[in-house]
Amino acid sequence: MSEEQWSAVDAFIEDQLLPSDRELRAVLEASSEAGLPSIQVSPPQGKLLNLLARALGARTILELGTLGGYSTLWMARALPSGGRLVTLEADPAHAEVARANLESAGVADRVEIRLGPALETLPQLVAEGKGPFDLVFIDADKVGYADYLGWAHRLSRVGSLIVADNVIRGGSVVDASSDDEASQGIRRFYRALATSPGLSATAIQTVGTKGYDGLAFILVTAEVPDA
């Protein structure tokens, strides 16, 4: 089994189950033209986020890591009338591209982009009484994942779902001696998951156009103590 075959299967899934979508395609094209890295979720993964939000009946969504707004658009489309999505982005250039993309896609009225490092904007959300969020998607810098998990839990409710991307890192997550900071960050994230009361989780390995990686799915079963 090769990455070429993984990508071919992803293309088959897209052809069969994901009709051509001008607005989603425009987000990818505008992001590429702006020089943003092509690290957004794949189309099948974007559709998964959309389906999860719809299955949850999510009215409030929090995203960590906007990039060009591709996953943001997938999730924003799942919101009902009056729904709201808050997305956090540390890079001003990325946020500018995302803002234009979401405006063009017609969802800017339900999306708020917060600019700044997540460890600064997350406490602001708590202080402002934002949330609880029904769905949280973590797809930011991997070094901070363990900290982001704690804030995501605090901004959630019982029954909320937290999804985290890139939690396999090509298999390097099993290497305790790895000198890759991102992989070590994900290992800390797993330790936080394993020791956090009120969270029930699993992780699924994935292959496809994004290579070999995976997603973690975390159900909030109890609120943060003394929150």
ChimeraX attribute file (.defattr): number of C-alpha atoms within 10 A of each C-alpha:
attribute: neighborCount
match mode: 1-to-1
recipient: residues
	/A:1	5
	/A:2	10
	/A:3	14
	/A:4	12
	/A:5	13
	/A:6	18
	/A:7	16
	/A:8	14
	/A:9	15
	/A:10	20
	/A:11	17
	/A:12	12
	/A:13	13
	/A:14	16
	/A:15	11
	/A:16	9
	/A:17	11
	/A:18	13
	/A:19	8
	/A:20	10
	/A:21	8
	/A:22	9
	/A:23	16
	/A:24	19
	/A:25	13
	/A:26	15
	/A:27	23
	/A:28	18
	/A:29	13
	/A:30	16
	/A:31	22
	/A:32	13
	/A:33	10
	/A:34	13
	/A:35	11
	/A:36	16
	/A:37	11
	/A:38	13
	/A:39	10
	/A:40	21
	/A:41	17
	/A:42	17
	/A:43	20
	/A:44	17
	/A:45	19
	/A:46	19
	/A:47	19
	/A:48	14
	/A:49	22
	/A:50	21
	/A:51	15
	/A:52	17
	/A:53	24
	/A:54	16
	/A:55	10
	/A:56	14
	/A:57	14
	/A:58	22
	/A:59	19
	/A:60	23
	/A:61	28
	/A:62	27
	/A:63	25
	/A:64	26
	/A:65	24
	/A:66	28
	/A:67	28
	/A:68	31
	/A:69	28
	/A:70	25
	/A:71	25
	/A:72	28
	/A:73	25
	/A:74	20
	/A:75	27
	/A:76	28
	/A:77	16
	/A:78	22
	/A:79	21
	/A:80	14
	/A:81	8
	/A:82	9
	/A:83	16
	/A:84	19
	/A:85	25
	/A:86	22
	/A:87	24
	/A:88	24
	/A:89	25
	/A:90	21
	/A:91	14
	/A:92	13
	/A:93	15
	/A:94	21
	/A:95	23
	/A:96	16
	/A:97	22
	/A:98	25
	/A:99	20
	/A:100	15
	/A:101	25
	/A:102	23
	/A:103	13
	/A:104	13
	/A:105	16
	/A:106	13
	/A:107	17
	/A:108	18
	/A:109	13
	/A:110	18
	/A:111	21
	/A:112	14
	/A:113	19
	/A:114	19
	/A:115	18
	/A:116	15
	/A:117	15
	/A:118	22
	/A:119	14
	/A:120	11
	/A:121	17
	/A:122	21
	/A:123	14
	/A:124	12
	/A:125	15
	/A:126	14
	/A:127	9
	/A:128	9
	/A:129	10
	/A:130	15
	/A:131	17
	/A:132	19
	/A:133	25
	/A:134	22
	/A:135	28
	/A:136	27
	/A:137	23
	/A:138	24
	/A:139	22
	/A:140	22
	/A:141	16
	/A:142	23
	/A:143	18
	/A:144	16
	/A:145	25
	/A:146	19
	/A:147	15
	/A:148	21
	/A:149	22
	/A:150	15
	/A:151	18
	/A:152	26
	/A:153	27
	/A:154	20
	/A:155	25
	/A:156	26
	/A:157	20
	/A:158	16
	/A:159	17
	/A:160	23
	/A:161	27
	/A:162	25
	/A:163	20
	/A:164	23
	/A:165	21
	/A:166	23
	/A:167	27
	/A:168	21
	/A:169	19
	/A:170	16
	/A:171	13
	/A:172	18
	/A:173	21
	/A:174	14
	/A:175	12
	/A:176	10
	/A:177	10
	/A:178	12
	/A:179	9
	/A:180	13
	/A:181	11
	/A:182	20
	/A:183	25
	/A:184	20
	/A:185	20
	/A:186	24
	/A:187	23
	/A:188	19
	/A:189	22
	/A:190	21
	/A:191	12
	/A:192	17
	/A:193	20
	/A:194	12
	/A:195	9
	/A:196	14
	/A:197	14
	/A:198	16
	/A:199	23
	/A:200	15
	/A:201	15
	/A:202	11
	/A:203	16
	/A:204	11
	/A:205	15
	/A:206	18
	/A:207	17
	/A:208	20
	/A:209	19
	/A:210	19
	/A:211	15
	/A:212	16
	/A:213	19
	/A:214	19
	/A:215	19
	/A:216	20
	/A:217	17
	/A:218	22
	/A:219	20
	/A:220	23
	/A:221	16
	/A:222	16
	/A:223	17
	/A:224	19
	/A:225	8
	/A:226	4
	/A:227	7
